[in-house]
Amino acid sequence: MSDSSSNPCLDCGACCMSFRVSFYWAEALQLPEGLSEQLTPHLACMAGTNASSPRCAALGRGTAGPMACAVYDSRPSPCREVEIGDDKCTRARARHGLAPLALL
């Protein structure tokens, strides 16, 4: 069971099901095999996010909650940039019919 009062992300996952998570290819070296896809010679993305209905392959595979990330500690930079309640969070939640969260 997660503590969504301190981290609502553990029960949400909207950002992981809304955007392509692309990053410099070298960031993929810290990810387990199969969790990234090569896009160009210089860019990779999280597996599952380069689709018309994206869903990151790492979503829901962590142990901290139903939407916990399997690679949270080594997640790529685009994932680290999303903040609870920021514009990307709000857009992702709206895409999935969820109310916005207050900025922390």
A tleap script that builds the chain and sets N, CA, C and O, in Angstrom:
source leaprc.protein.ff14SB
mol = sequence {
  NMET SER ASP SER SER SER ASN PRO CYS LEU
  ASP CYS GLY ALA CYS CYS MET SER PHE ARG
  VAL SER PHE TYR TRP ALA GLU ALA LEU GLN
  LEU PRO GLU GLY LEU SER GLU GLN LEU THR
  PRO HIE LEU ALA CYS MET ALA GLY THR ASN
  ALA SER SER PRO ARG CYS ALA ALA LEU GLY
  ARG GLY THR ALA GLY PRO MET ALA CYS ALA
  VAL TYR ASP SER ARG PRO SER PRO CYS ARG
  GLU VAL GLU ILE GLY ASP ASP LYS CYS THR
  ARG ALA ARG ALA ARG HIE GLY LEU ALA PRO
  LEU ALA LEU CLEU
}
set mol.1.N position { 0.841 -1.178 0.000 }
set mol.1.CA position { 0.000 0.000 0.000 }
set mol.1.C position { 0.889 1.244 0.000 }
set mol.1.O position { 1.904 1.292 0.695 }
set mol.2.N position { 0.501 2.240 -0.779 }
set mol.2.CA position { 1.299 3.453 -0.884 }
set mol.2.C position { 0.768 4.532 0.036 }
set mol.2.O position { -0.367 4.472 0.507 }
set mol.3.N position { 1.611 5.519 0.280 }
set mol.3.CA position { 1.208 6.675 1.059 }
set mol.3.C position { 0.999 7.826 0.083 }
set mol.3.O position { 1.875 8.676 -0.078 }
set mol.4.N position { -0.167 7.852 -0.571 }
set mol.4.CA position { -0.425 8.848 -1.598 }
set mol.4.C position { -0.588 10.247 -1.027 }
set mol.4.O position { -0.556 11.219 -1.782 }
set mol.5.N position { -0.764 10.380 0.292 }
set mol.5.CA position { -0.868 11.718 0.869 }
set mol.5.C position { 0.470 12.437 0.799 }
set mol.5.O position { 0.496 13.662 0.680 }
set mol.6.N position { 1.575 11.718 0.869 }
set mol.6.CA position { 2.885 12.357 0.774 }
set mol.6.C position { 3.435 12.313 -0.648 }
set mol.6.O position { 4.253 13.160 -1.006 }
set mol.7.N position { 3.022 11.375 -1.450 }
set mol.7.CA position { 3.457 11.288 -2.835 }
set mol.7.C position { 2.318 10.747 -3.696 }
set mol.7.O position { 2.192 9.534 -3.863 }
set mol.8.N position { 1.490 11.634 -4.243 }
set mol.8.CA position { 0.359 11.192 -5.053 }
set mol.8.C position { 0.780 10.472 -6.335 }
set mol.8.O position { -0.039 9.787 -6.947 }
set mol.9.N position { 2.021 10.612 -6.745 }
set mol.9.CA position { 2.503 9.937 -7.953 }
set mol.9.C position { 2.403 8.416 -7.839 }
set mol.9.O position { 2.228 7.724 -8.842 }
set mol.10.N position { 2.514 7.907 -6.633 }
set mol.10.CA position { 2.511 6.460 -6.432 }
set mol.10.C position { 1.170 5.819 -6.742 }
set mol.10.O position { 1.080 4.601 -6.892 }
set mol.11.N position { 0.121 6.642 -6.840 }
set mol.11.CA position { -1.197 6.135 -7.211 }
set mol.11.C position { -1.685 6.685 -8.547 }
set mol.11.O position { -2.793 6.357 -8.972 }
set mol.12.N position { -0.891 7.509 -9.214 }
set mol.12.CA position { -1.350 8.214 -10.415 }
set mol.12.C position { -0.786 7.602 -11.699 }
set mol.12.O position { -1.471 6.833 -12.373 }
set mol.13.N position { 0.437 7.936 -12.031 }
set mol.13.CA position { 1.082 7.428 -13.246 }
set mol.13.C position { 0.678 8.132 -14.529 }
set mol.13.O position { 1.067 7.695 -15.612 }
set mol.14.N position { -0.098 9.216 -14.438 }
set mol.14.CA position { -0.578 9.891 -15.653 }
set mol.14.C position { 0.566 10.372 -16.538 }
set mol.14.O position { 0.490 10.241 -17.759 }
set mol.15.N position { 1.618 10.924 -15.952 }
set mol.15.CA position { 2.727 11.424 -16.777 }
set mol.15.C position { 3.408 10.275 -17.525 }
set mol.15.O position { 3.899 10.465 -18.638 }
set mol.16.N position { 3.438 9.109 -16.929 }
set mol.16.CA position { 4.069 7.939 -17.549 }
set mol.16.C position { 3.205 7.330 -18.653 }
set mol.16.O position { 3.645 6.452 -19.395 }
set mol.17.N position { 1.956 7.820 -18.745 }
set mol.17.CA position { 1.031 7.339 -19.775 }
set mol.17.C position { 0.580 8.473 -20.691 }
set mol.17.O position { -0.483 8.399 -21.308 }
set mol.18.N position { 1.404 9.534 -20.774 }
set mol.18.CA position { 1.002 10.688 -21.583 }
set mol.18.C position { 2.064 11.202 -22.538 }
set mol.18.O position { 1.727 11.778 -23.573 }
set mol.19.N position { 3.325 11.013 -22.223 }
set mol.19.CA position { 4.392 11.638 -22.991 }
set mol.19.C position { 5.433 10.627 -23.458 }
set mol.19.O position { 5.637 9.585 -22.834 }
set mol.20.N position { 6.091 10.963 -24.580 }
set mol.20.CA position { 7.283 10.190 -24.958 }
set mol.20.C position { 8.413 10.694 -24.076 }
set mol.20.O position { 8.646 11.899 -23.980 }
set mol.21.N position { 9.105 9.778 -23.440 }
set mol.21.CA position { 10.222 10.127 -22.551 }
set mol.21.C position { 11.504 9.890 -23.337 }
set mol.21.O position { 12.060 8.791 -23.332 }
set mol.22.N position { 11.968 10.950 -24.020 }
set mol.22.CA position { 13.186 10.825 -24.820 }
set mol.22.C position { 14.336 11.552 -24.142 }
set mol.22.O position { 14.136 12.544 -23.440 }
set mol.23.N position { 15.544 11.043 -24.364 }
set mol.23.CA position { 16.725 11.535 -23.677 }
set mol.23.C position { 17.974 11.140 -24.447 }
set mol.23.O position { 17.921 10.298 -25.343 }
set mol.24.N position { 19.089 11.747 -24.095 }
set mol.24.CA position { 20.382 11.429 -24.698 }
set mol.24.C position { 20.669 9.943 -24.489 }
set mol.24.O position { 20.485 9.427 -23.386 }
set mol.25.N position { 21.110 9.266 -25.515 }
set mol.25.CA position { 21.253 7.809 -25.514 }
set mol.25.C position { 22.066 7.273 -24.345 }
set mol.25.O position { 21.791 6.170 -23.872 }
set mol.26.N position { 23.052 8.012 -23.866 }
set mol.26.CA position { 23.920 7.502 -22.795 }
set mol.26.C position { 23.161 7.293 -21.487 }
set mol.26.O position { 23.578 6.483 -20.659 }
set mol.27.N position { 22.058 8.010 -21.287 }
set mol.27.CA position { 21.260 7.793 -20.077 }
set mol.27.C position { 20.662 6.386 -20.054 }
set mol.27.O position { 20.374 5.852 -18.983 }
set mol.28.N position { 20.479 5.797 -21.210 }
set mol.28.CA position { 19.907 4.450 -21.284 }
set mol.28.C position { 20.856 3.395 -20.732 }
set mol.28.O position { 20.421 2.295 -20.389 }
set mol.29.N position { 22.137 3.709 -20.642 }
set mol.29.CA position { 23.113 2.741 -20.153 }
set mol.29.C position { 22.866 2.349 -18.698 }
set mol.29.O position { 23.271 1.266 -18.274 }
set mol.30.N position { 22.209 3.211 -17.935 }
set mol.30.CA position { 21.932 2.907 -16.537 }
set mol.30.C position { 20.606 2.169 -16.337 }
set mol.30.O position { 20.254 1.821 -15.210 }
set mol.31.N position { 19.876 1.933 -17.419 }
set mol.31.CA position { 18.578 1.266 -17.336 }
set mol.31.C position { 18.714 -0.222 -17.647 }
set mol.31.O position { 19.575 -0.612 -18.435 }
set mol.32.N position { 17.879 -1.048 -17.039 }
set mol.32.CA position { 17.892 -2.473 -17.381 }
set mol.32.C position { 17.556 -2.682 -18.865 }
set mol.32.O position { 16.819 -1.899 -19.463 }
set mol.33.N position { 18.096 -3.723 -19.426 }
set mol.33.CA position { 17.839 -4.058 -20.827 }
set mol.33.C position { 16.337 -4.205 -21.063 }
set mol.33.O position { 15.617 -4.786 -20.251 }
set mol.34.N position { 15.890 -3.674 -22.174 }
set mol.34.CA position { 14.484 -3.780 -22.545 }
set mol.34.C position { 13.616 -2.622 -22.079 }
set mol.34.O position { 12.446 -2.540 -22.454 }
set mol.35.N position { 14.168 -1.723 -21.264 }
set mol.35.CA position { 13.363 -0.595 -20.793 }
set mol.35.C position { 13.615 0.694 -21.574 }
set mol.35.O position { 13.044 1.737 -21.256 }
set mol.36.N position { 14.470 0.621 -22.592 }
set mol.36.CA position { 14.681 1.790 -23.447 }
set mol.36.C position { 14.701 1.335 -24.903 }
set mol.36.O position { 14.966 0.174 -25.216 }
set mol.37.N position { 14.412 2.293 -25.776 }
set mol.37.CA position { 14.422 2.056 -27.221 }
set mol.37.C position { 15.265 3.142 -27.868 }
set mol.37.O position { 15.205 4.300 -27.452 }
set mol.38.N position { 16.043 2.790 -28.871 }
set mol.38.CA position { 16.841 3.773 -29.602 }
set mol.38.C position { 15.932 4.485 -30.598 }
set mol.38.O position { 15.215 3.832 -31.357 }
set mol.39.N position { 15.954 5.824 -30.603 }
set mol.39.CA position { 15.155 6.617 -31.538 }
set mol.39.C position { 15.987 7.095 -32.715 }
set mol.39.O position { 15.586 6.966 -33.872 }
set mol.40.N position { 17.147 7.648 -32.406 }
set mol.40.CA position { 18.094 8.156 -33.405 }
set mol.40.C position { 19.481 7.759 -32.907 }
set mol.40.O position { 19.597 7.178 -31.828 }
set mol.41.N position { 20.528 8.057 -33.662 }
set mol.41.CA position { 21.859 7.752 -33.138 }
set mol.41.C position { 22.170 8.448 -31.810 }
set mol.41.O position { 23.040 7.998 -31.064 }
set mol.42.N position { 21.465 9.540 -31.513 }
set mol.42.CA position { 21.759 10.309 -30.308 }
set mol.42.C position { 20.659 10.281 -29.252 }
set mol.42.O position { 20.890 10.687 -28.113 }
set mol.43.N position { 19.478 9.812 -29.608 }
set mol.43.CA position { 18.352 9.824 -28.677 }
set mol.43.C position { 17.783 8.433 -28.437 }
set mol.43.O position { 17.715 7.603 -29.343 }
set mol.44.N position { 17.379 8.204 -27.201 }
set mol.44.CA position { 16.664 6.984 -26.819 }
set mol.44.C position { 15.381 7.428 -26.128 }
set mol.44.O position { 15.200 8.613 -25.851 }
set mol.45.N position { 14.502 6.490 -25.852 }
set mol.45.CA position { 13.300 6.802 -25.083 }
set mol.45.C position { 12.976 5.603 -24.203 }
set mol.45.O position { 13.457 4.493 -24.430 }
set mol.46.N position { 12.152 5.852 -23.199 }
set mol.46.CA position { 11.696 4.750 -22.359 }
set mol.46.C position { 10.792 3.862 -23.199 }
set mol.46.O position { 9.937 4.359 -23.932 }
set mol.47.N position { 10.973 2.576 -23.098 }
set mol.47.CA position { 10.155 1.616 -23.844 }
set mol.47.C position { 8.683 1.851 -23.526 }
set mol.47.O position { 8.295 2.035 -22.372 }
set mol.48.N position { 7.884 1.839 -24.577 }
set mol.48.CA position { 6.447 2.021 -24.431 }
set mol.48.C position { 5.976 3.459 -24.550 }
set mol.48.O position { 4.775 3.702 -24.667 }
set mol.49.N position { 6.897 4.422 -24.524 }
set mol.49.CA position { 6.464 5.819 -24.567 }
set mol.49.C position { 6.456 6.401 -25.972 }
set mol.49.O position { 5.959 7.511 -26.165 }
set mol.50.N position { 6.983 5.698 -26.948 }
set mol.50.CA position { 6.990 6.177 -28.329 }
set mol.50.C position { 5.813 5.552 -29.080 }
set mol.50.O position { 5.989 4.886 -30.101 }
set mol.51.N position { 4.618 5.783 -28.555 }
set mol.51.CA position { 3.404 5.207 -29.133 }
set mol.51.C position { 2.296 6.249 -29.090 }
set mol.51.O position { 2.386 7.224 -28.345 }
set mol.52.N position { 1.258 6.046 -29.883 }
set mol.52.CA position { 0.157 7.010 -29.877 }
set mol.52.C position { -0.556 7.028 -28.521 }
set mol.52.O position { -1.096 8.058 -28.119 }
set mol.53.N position { -0.559 5.916 -27.831 }
set mol.53.CA position { -1.068 5.838 -26.454 }
set mol.53.C position { 0.091 5.372 -25.574 }
set mol.53.O position { 0.197 4.186 -25.262 }
set mol.54.N position { 0.954 6.295 -25.178 }
set mol.54.CA position { 2.157 5.890 -24.444 }
set mol.54.C position { 1.858 5.283 -23.079 }
set mol.54.O position { 0.912 5.671 -22.394 }
set mol.55.N position { 2.684 4.330 -22.711 }
set mol.55.CA position { 2.682 3.766 -21.354 }
set mol.55.C position { 4.093 3.249 -21.110 }
set mol.55.O position { 4.531 2.286 -21.740 }
set mol.56.N position { 4.789 3.889 -20.201 }
set mol.56.CA position { 6.160 3.511 -19.915 }
set mol.56.C position { 6.229 2.073 -19.403 }
set mol.56.O position { 5.426 1.663 -18.564 }
set mol.57.N position { 7.181 1.328 -19.909 }
set mol.57.CA position { 7.350 -0.072 -19.514 }
set mol.57.C position { 7.763 -0.227 -18.057 }
set mol.57.O position { 7.597 -1.305 -17.485 }
set mol.58.N position { 8.296 0.825 -17.445 }
set mol.58.CA position { 8.713 0.753 -16.038 }
set mol.58.C position { 7.563 1.060 -15.072 }
set mol.58.O position { 7.678 0.801 -13.874 }
set mol.59.N position { 6.464 1.606 -15.581 }
set mol.59.CA position { 5.331 1.996 -14.746 }
set mol.59.C position { 4.675 0.781 -14.098 }
set mol.59.O position { 4.387 -0.216 -14.760 }
set mol.60.N position { 4.446 0.885 -12.799 }
set mol.60.CA position { 3.753 -0.177 -12.075 }
set mol.60.C position { 4.626 -1.374 -11.732 }
set mol.60.O position { 4.123 -2.399 -11.274 }
set mol.61.N position { 5.922 -1.253 -11.950 }
set mol.61.CA position { 6.818 -2.379 -11.678 }
set mol.61.C position { 7.705 -2.137 -10.459 }
set mol.61.O position { 8.562 -2.957 -10.131 }
set mol.62.N position { 7.489 -1.002 -9.794 }
set mol.62.CA position { 8.219 -0.707 -8.562 }
set mol.62.C position { 7.469 -1.277 -7.369 }
set mol.62.O position { 6.386 -1.842 -7.523 }
set mol.63.N position { 8.032 -1.133 -6.204 }
set mol.63.CA position { 7.429 -1.729 -5.003 }
set mol.63.C position { 6.761 -0.712 -4.076 }
set mol.63.O position { 6.157 -1.107 -3.079 }
set mol.64.N position { 6.853 0.582 -4.377 }
set mol.64.CA position { 6.358 1.604 -3.461 }
set mol.64.C position { 4.867 1.904 -3.604 }
set mol.64.O position { 4.305 2.584 -2.745 }
set mol.65.N position { 4.214 1.425 -4.647 }
set mol.65.CA position { 2.795 1.701 -4.853 }
set mol.65.C position { 2.352 1.159 -6.192 }
set mol.65.O position { 3.179 0.680 -6.968 }
set mol.66.N position { 1.055 1.224 -6.483 }
set mol.66.CA position { 0.542 0.614 -7.707 }
set mol.66.C position { 1.097 1.239 -8.988 }
set mol.66.O position { 1.141 0.575 -10.024 }
set mol.67.N position { 1.515 2.481 -8.936 }
set mol.67.CA position { 2.083 3.141 -10.107 }
set mol.67.C position { 3.556 3.482 -9.912 }
set mol.67.O position { 4.079 4.375 -10.579 }
set mol.68.N position { 4.213 2.795 -9.024 }
set mol.68.CA position { 5.627 3.057 -8.745 }
set mol.68.C position { 6.493 2.651 -9.933 }
set mol.68.O position { 6.199 1.685 -10.637 }
set mol.69.N position { 7.556 3.404 -10.135 }
set mol.69.CA position { 8.496 3.181 -11.232 }
set mol.69.C position { 9.533 2.127 -10.850 }
set mol.69.O position { 10.080 2.140 -9.747 }
set mol.70.N position { 9.786 1.225 -11.778 }
set mol.70.CA position { 10.774 0.172 -11.540 }
set mol.70.C position { 12.202 0.708 -11.518 }
set mol.70.O position { 13.094 0.071 -10.957 }
set mol.71.N position { 12.426 1.873 -12.123 }
set mol.71.CA position { 13.777 2.429 -12.210 }
set mol.71.C position { 13.837 3.833 -11.614 }
set mol.71.O position { 14.608 4.674 -12.077 }
set mol.72.N position { 13.035 4.082 -10.603 }
set mol.72.CA position { 12.908 5.436 -10.053 }
set mol.72.C position { 14.263 6.056 -9.711 }
set mol.72.O position { 14.505 7.213 -10.054 }
set mol.73.N position { 15.131 5.335 -9.060 }
set mol.73.CA position { 16.425 5.892 -8.659 }
set mol.73.C position { 17.348 6.179 -9.840 }
set mol.73.O position { 18.251 7.008 -9.726 }
set mol.74.N position { 17.136 5.509 -10.968 }
set mol.74.CA position { 17.975 5.738 -12.148 }
set mol.74.C position { 17.156 6.233 -13.335 }
set mol.74.O position { 17.581 6.096 -14.482 }
set mol.75.N position { 15.982 6.809 -13.066 }
set mol.75.CA position { 15.120 7.294 -14.142 }
set mol.75.C position { 15.834 8.398 -14.929 }
set mol.75.O position { 16.662 9.124 -14.380 }
set mol.76.N position { 15.507 8.518 -16.215 }
set mol.76.CA position { 16.180 9.522 -17.046 }
set mol.76.C position { 15.754 10.949 -16.703 }
set mol.76.O position { 14.774 11.170 -15.992 }
set mol.77.N position { 16.510 11.901 -17.223 }
set mol.77.CA position { 16.318 13.319 -16.893 }
set mol.77.C position { 14.905 13.852 -17.166 }
set mol.77.O position { 14.413 14.631 -16.350 }
set mol.78.N position { 14.217 13.484 -18.263 }
set mol.78.CA position { 12.867 14.018 -18.452 }
set mol.78.C position { 11.915 13.617 -17.313 }
set mol.78.O position { 11.017 14.382 -16.960 }
set mol.79.N position { 12.106 12.453 -16.755 }
set mol.79.CA position { 11.275 12.002 -15.637 }
set mol.79.C position { 11.593 12.796 -14.378 }
set mol.79.O position { 10.702 13.113 -13.590 }
set mol.80.N position { 12.853 13.109 -14.200 }
set mol.80.CA position { 13.268 13.883 -13.022 }
set mol.80.C position { 12.761 15.320 -13.074 }
set mol.80.O position { 12.610 15.967 -12.038 }
set mol.81.N position { 12.501 15.815 -14.278 }
set mol.81.CA position { 12.064 17.206 -14.440 }
set mol.81.C position { 10.592 17.426 -14.101 }
set mol.81.O position { 10.211 18.548 -13.768 }
set mol.82.N position { 9.764 16.406 -14.174 }
set mol.82.CA position { 8.337 16.556 -13.870 }
set mol.82.C position { 8.170 16.685 -12.362 }
set mol.82.O position { 8.701 15.885 -11.591 }
set mol.83.N position { 7.420 17.709 -11.955 }
set mol.83.CA position { 7.177 17.963 -10.530 }
set mol.83.C position { 5.683 17.820 -10.249 }
set mol.83.O position { 4.855 18.110 -11.112 }
set mol.84.N position { 5.349 17.383 -9.073 }
set mol.84.CA position { 3.946 17.257 -8.678 }
set mol.84.C position { 3.269 18.611 -8.844 }
set mol.84.O position { 3.701 19.601 -8.255 }
set mol.85.N position { 2.202 18.655 -9.649 }
set mol.85.CA position { 1.420 19.854 -9.849 }
set mol.85.C position { 1.937 20.828 -10.890 }
set mol.85.O position { 1.309 21.863 -11.114 }
set mol.86.N position { 3.077 20.532 -11.546 }
set mol.86.CA position { 3.576 21.456 -12.566 }
set mol.86.C position { 2.763 21.317 -13.853 }
set mol.86.O position { 1.809 20.541 -13.909 }
set mol.87.N position { 3.141 22.067 -14.880 }
set mol.87.CA position { 2.381 22.078 -16.129 }
set mol.87.C position { 2.286 20.689 -16.762 }
set mol.87.O position { 1.208 20.288 -17.200 }
set mol.88.N position { 3.394 19.954 -16.817 }
set mol.88.CA position { 3.358 18.614 -17.422 }
set mol.88.C position { 2.467 17.676 -16.619 }
set mol.88.O position { 1.704 16.900 -17.194 }
set mol.89.N position { 2.556 17.742 -15.306 }
set mol.89.CA position { 1.705 16.931 -14.435 }
set mol.89.C position { 0.234 17.266 -14.686 }
set mol.89.O position { -0.596 16.369 -14.835 }
set mol.90.N position { -0.077 18.541 -14.731 }
set mol.90.CA position { -1.453 18.988 -14.925 }
set mol.90.C position { -1.993 18.544 -16.281 }
set mol.90.O position { -3.128 18.075 -16.372 }
set mol.91.N position { -1.185 18.687 -17.340 }
set mol.91.CA position { -1.620 18.254 -18.675 }
set mol.91.C position { -1.826 16.744 -18.728 }
set mol.91.O position { -2.793 16.272 -19.327 }
set mol.92.N position { -0.934 15.990 -18.114 }
set mol.92.CA position { -1.060 14.532 -18.107 }
set mol.92.C position { -2.308 14.102 -17.345 }
set mol.92.O position { -3.060 13.246 -17.813 }
set mol.93.N position { -2.524 14.680 -16.199 }
set mol.93.CA position { -3.706 14.337 -15.406 }
set mol.93.C position { -4.987 14.690 -16.156 }
set mol.93.O position { -5.949 13.922 -16.121 }
set mol.94.N position { -5.016 15.839 -16.833 }
set mol.94.CA position { -6.197 16.229 -17.610 }
set mol.94.C position { -6.457 15.225 -18.734 }
set mol.94.O position { -7.608 14.886 -19.009 }
set mol.95.N position { -5.400 14.754 -19.376 }
set mol.95.CA position { -5.535 13.772 -20.459 }
set mol.95.C position { -6.225 12.500 -19.970 }
set mol.95.O position { -6.892 11.813 -20.744 }
set mol.96.N position { -6.063 12.193 -18.694 }
set mol.96.CA position { -6.651 10.982 -18.122 }
set mol.96.C position { -7.860 11.276 -17.230 }
set mol.96.O position { -8.297 10.420 -16.461 }
set mol.97.N position { -8.394 12.495 -17.342 }
set mol.97.CA position { -9.606 12.850 -16.614 }
set mol.97.C position { -9.413 13.060 -15.130 }
set mol.97.O position { -10.358 12.912 -14.354 }
set mol.98.N position { -8.194 13.406 -14.720 }
set mol.98.CA position { -7.893 13.608 -13.300 }
set mol.98.C position { -7.763 15.086 -12.993 }
set mol.98.O position { -7.300 15.862 -13.828 }
set mol.99.N position { -8.170 15.476 -11.796 }
set mol.99.CA position { -8.062 16.865 -11.367 }
set mol.99.C position { -6.603 17.239 -11.166 }
set mol.99.O position { -5.781 16.380 -10.846 }
set mol.100.N position { -6.273 18.518 -11.351 }
set mol.100.CA position { -4.897 18.945 -11.116 }
set mol.100.C position { -4.530 18.862 -9.645 }
set mol.100.O position { -5.391 18.889 -8.766 }
set mol.101.N position { -3.223 18.761 -9.400 }
set mol.101.CA position { -2.691 18.751 -8.027 }
set mol.101.C position { -2.047 20.091 -7.745 }
set mol.101.O position { -1.612 20.783 -8.666 }
set mol.102.N position { -1.984 20.459 -6.487 }
set mol.102.CA position { -1.304 21.691 -6.087 }
set mol.102.C position { 0.202 21.476 -6.186 }
set mol.102.O position { 0.707 20.390 -5.901 }
set mol.103.N position { 0.908 22.522 -6.593 }
set mol.103.CA position { 2.371 22.464 -6.620 }
set mol.103.C position { 2.897 22.230 -5.218 }
set mol.103.O position { 2.400 22.816 -4.257 }
set mol.104.N position { 3.892 21.382 -5.102 }
set mol.104.CA position { 4.519 21.148 -3.790 }
set mol.104.C position { 5.713 22.030 -3.621 }
set mol.104.O position { 6.375 21.982 -2.584 }
savepdb mol mol.pdb
quit
